[in-house]
Amino acid sequence: MAERVIPLVDQRLAALGATLPAQPIAATGLLADTLGRPLRDLRISVTDRCNFRCSYCMPKEVFDKDYQYLPHASLLSFEEITRTARQFLAHGVHKIRLTGGEPLLRKNLEILVGQLAALRTVDGTPPELTLTTNGSLLARKARVLKEAGLQRVTVSLDGLDDEIFRRMNDVDFPVAEVLDGIAAARAAGLGPIKVNMVVKRGTNEDQILPMARHFRGTGVVLRFIEYMDVGATNGWRMDEVLPSAAVRDIIHAEFPLVQLAPSAPGETAERWGYADGQGEIGLISSVTQAFCGDCNRARLSTEGKLYLCLFASNGYDLRALLRGGASDAELASAIGHIWQGRGDRYSELRSTLAADTGTGGRRVEMSYIGG
């Protein structure tokens, strides 16, 4: 087996200026990038901290007790996040997802949820407001988040076997408490709930069927994600990727599946329903089947950098505009200028690109901009 090398690179320092274009770009809701892809989905990281140390995201060898997280003053305030989100909605965003790190570690997050829930899309409707969490704090936060305006949650869960789960989160956290969080979210009405399982060959592929059996018929949508080459610290290797097609075949052998139509344009998950009507699963094939062609997602880091791709090396510094006196129109114009120049399609080009994506630095970590 090849030796695993984990480079220590801090990409939080890498940033591109978010400049104001010579000709202002008005927010009409019709913004498109160089490949004609609209802007519809905004993912906002509210913290770079997490209480898990999953090897594929925040390995303990890098994110140890001496790791320096961003100081609080560097983080966007709730008001700055809300102001920025308002400009994205004016450009056509309809869905906002709060991520991390672990977003429920951000103190008083329900206040931000309430502020975002009060915003309106170009159609005059509230944005779809969701949150991705590891579920560790969900049991105590589900009700207040729902009352604040959160609509649904996605929970990361990589197995039901307690020993395997504790080993994967690497902080000895019990799976029962995550399941309690999912139950609390269902009771609070945060649904339909999605559960994401990252499948890593040689680690947890024997949890595929137990997970399918557990969530089948419950209304929870279980989604299987191929182990991805995000960031530079997880020691990713292609031989640890179990293709989604193999996952589908494993489940289909016990529970026959039929393919379903996409739920929305730009949907990352391929949908498969149980032939007997007992719900559905999703397959996110980010390694073996690129879905760049209709990607409509932008990502805002916890310190206000705009990333145009999950595999990007550099973000555009919107915080400098926010704290430098830019007007709302100027902020919207800068966002429009950045998106109009977007041509990212890393997954389609993966096999021809070097590890640093050719932009002068290694890819940003998932823990910094969310999945």
N, C-alpha and C positions, 0 to 999 in steps of 0.2 A: 504494500500500500504506500502511495506517495506521502511524503512528509507534509504535514499541514503547516503552512506559513501564514501568520496573522500579522499584517503590517499595522503599525501604530500611526495612523494619519488622522488629524483633526480637520475635517472639512468644514467645520463651522466658520472658519476664518475666510473661506473662499467666497467672494461675492462679486457680482457685476453691478455696475451702477444702473439704477432705474431712471433713465433720462426722460426729459419731457420732449416730445417730438416737435419739430419746427411747425408742423401743421397739426393743431389739436385734433384729437380723435374723440368724437362724441360717442356717448354710450347709447346705442340704439337697440341693443339686444340682439344684434345680427353679426357680432364679431366672429371672424374666422381666421384660422392660421394659414400658412403657405400651402397646406394640403387640403384646404377647404373644411377643416374640422372646427365645429363651433365650440364655444366655451359653455359648458353646462353643469360641471361638477367641481366644487371647491372643497378640498380637504385641508383642514386647519389643525396643525399640531399645537397643542396648548402647553406642552411641557416636554422637556428632553429627558425626564426622569422616569424610571420604571422600577417596580419592586420585584420583578422577575429578572432572571439572567439567562433567557433562552439562548442556546448556542447559535441559532441562525439569525439572531437579531442583536442581542447585547451580551456577548460572551463574557464570562467572569474574568477571563484573562486580561481583557481590556478595560471593562467597566467595573473596576475593583473599588475598594474603599478609598483609594487615593485619586480616583477619577474626578476631574474638575467639571462640574456641571455649569451651565450658564447661570450667572448671577441674576437675581430677580429683576433688577433694573434693566437688564437686557431684553427681557421678555416683553412682548406686546401686552399692553393692558387690555382688559375686557373692552374698554371703550375704543381703543385703537383697532382691535380685531373687528368689532362691530362696524366701525366706520369703513374699514377696508372691505369687509364682506358686502356692505351696501353697494359699493362700486362694482364689485363682481356681479351682483344680482342685476345691476343696471346693464351690464354687458351680456346678460342672458343666462347666468347661472340659475339653476332651479333646485339644486341639491347641495347641502352643506353637511360634511361629515367631520366631526370632532375626533381627533386622534392624539397620539403621543409619540413616544413614550406611552405611559399609562395615563390617559386623560383624567381619570378620577383622582389622581394625586394632586391635581391643580385645585387649590383651596377655593371653595365657594363657586364651583363650576356652574352650579344651577343659575347663578346670576347672569353669566354669559349666555347660557341657554335661553333664558328669558329675553335677553336683549336681541338675540338672533331670531327668536321666534316672532318677534314684533316686526321684523323686516318684511318687505314684499318684493316679489319677482316683477318682471316687466309685465306680466299678465295680471298683476294685482293680487296674486295669491301668496300665502305663506310659503317659504321654501321648505322642501323636504329636509327635515333636520334629524340627523342620525349620529350615532357615536359608536366607535369601536373600542372595546375594552378587554382586558384579560379576565375580567369577571371577579377578581379578588375582593373588590370593594362594592360590587354591584348590589349585594343584598341590602346594604345599609343606605344606598343612594338611589335605588330605582324609583321609589315613590316620589321623592322630591324632584328628581329630574323630569319625570312625567308631568308633574304639576307645573313645572316651569315651562313646558312646551316641547320637550324632546319627544319625538314620535316613535323611534325604534332603536334597537341596539344590535350590534354584531359582537359576538363573544368569541375570542380566540381560545380554542381548546384542542390540544393535540393528542388526546387519548383519554380513555376511561380507566385504564389500569393505573391504580394509584402510584405504584412504584415507577412505572414509565413516566407518568406525568410529573412526579416530583423530580425525576432525573432530568427531564427536559426543561422544566422551569428553573432548575439548579438552585432553588432556595428552599427546597423541601416543603413547598406549599401543597396542601391536600386537594385532590380533585373534588371532594365532596363540597368544599366551600364555593367552588366555581359553579357546581350544579345548583347549589342553594341560590347563587346570584341569578342564574338563568330562571329558576322558579320564581324568584322575587320580581324579575323583569316581566315575566308572563302575567303574574298577579297584578302588576301595576298597569298593564296594558301597553307595554313597550314592544309592540309587535307589528308585523311578523318578525320574530327573532331569527337571526341567522347565526350559525356557528361555523367558524372557520377552523379547519384542521390543516396545518402544514404537514405534508407527508415527506418524510426523509427516509430514503432507503437505508436499511440496516439499523434503524432506530425505532420507528413506530408504525411501520406498514402493517403489523399484525393487529393494529387498532382500527383499521378501516371497517371491517365487518362489525365489530362490537359497537362502534359509533353509529353505523347505519342502523343496526338493530335497535339501539337505544332511542334514537330520535325519529325513526320511522313512525308515522301515524300520530305524531305529537303536534304538528303544525310548525315545528321548527325546521328551517331549511338548512341542511348540513352541506357545507361547501368544502371541497378538497382542493388545496393549493399546492402546486408544484414548488418544491424547495428552490428558491430563487437566488440569483447572484447579485443581491442588493448589497451595496456598500463594499467595504474592504476588510472587515474584521471577522466575518463568519467562516472564513476558510472554505468557501464554497467549492465543490467539485461536481462535475457533471455526473459522475458515477453514483452520486448520492441522490440523484433526481429519479423519482418513480413517475413515469409519464402518466398523465391523466387517463389515457386510454387503458392503461393497466388497472388503474383504480376502478374505472367503469366496468371492466370485465370481471373483476373480483366481486363487485356488488351484483352485477347482472346474473352471475352464476347462481346466486341464492335468491335474489329479488329481481325478476325481469324488469328492464327499464325501457322506456320509450322517450325519444327526444322531443323536447318542447321548444316552442318558439321563444326568441329572446323577449325579455320583459320590457326592454327599452333600448333605444339606440345607444351604442357605446357600452353596452353591458359586458362586463369582463367575464362573467361566468356563463359557460355553456350549460343549459338547463336540461335535466333528465328527470322524468317522472316515473314513479313506480307504476307498473302496468295495472296493478289492482287498485289504484287511486289513493294509496296511503301516503301521499305527499311527494316531495321531489328532493333531488340533490343538485348541487352545482359543481362544475369542474372548471377550475381556473388554471389554464395551461400556459402560464406566462413564460415558460421556457420552450416547450415543444410546439406551441401554436401561437404565434404572435398575434396580438389584437391591436396593434398600433393604428391600423387603418381608420378606425373610427373613435380613437381615444379622445375624449372631451374633458379630461381632468387636469386641473391645476392644483398645486400644493403650496400652502403658505406655512413656512416654518415658524417655530415658537418665537423667534426673534425677528420675524417679519421679512424673510426672504422668499421670493416667489420662485418656485421650481416648476418647470414645464414637463418633467418626466421623472418617474420613480428612480430611473437610473442616471440622473443628471449629476454632473460634477459641481456645477456652480448655480447659485440662485441670484435673483435680482433684488437688490436691497430696497424694499418699499418702506422700511422703518425710517430711513434717512429722509424720505419725502414726508412721512407722517409727522416726524419731529422737527422738520425743517420749515414748516409753515406752508406746505403745499395746500392748495384749495381742493375741494372734492372733485371739481372738474379736472384739475391738473393730475390728481391721483388716478382718476378714471382714464385720462388720456395716456398716462404712463403705462397702465395695465394693458390698454388697448394696443399700444405700440409694441409691447413685449410679446403679446399673444399673436399679433399679426406677423411677427417675424419667426414664429415657432415652426420648426421643421423636424422635431424630435421623432424618431422611430427606432429606438435602440433595439427592441426585441426582434424587429425584422432584420436588423443588421448585425445581430449578436455574433454570428459566426465569422464576420469579417472585421470586427473591431478588436482593438487591444483592450486590456483591462482598464485603462484609464480613460476610455472613450474619446481620446484625441483632443480633449479640451484643456489639458494642462493639470489635471488633478484626478484623484480617484473618486469613484462615485460616492455620493453622500449616503450616510447611514440611514437605514429605515427608522431607527429609534429617534432620529432628528426630524424627519418630515412625515412620518407615519406611512402606513401601507396603503 
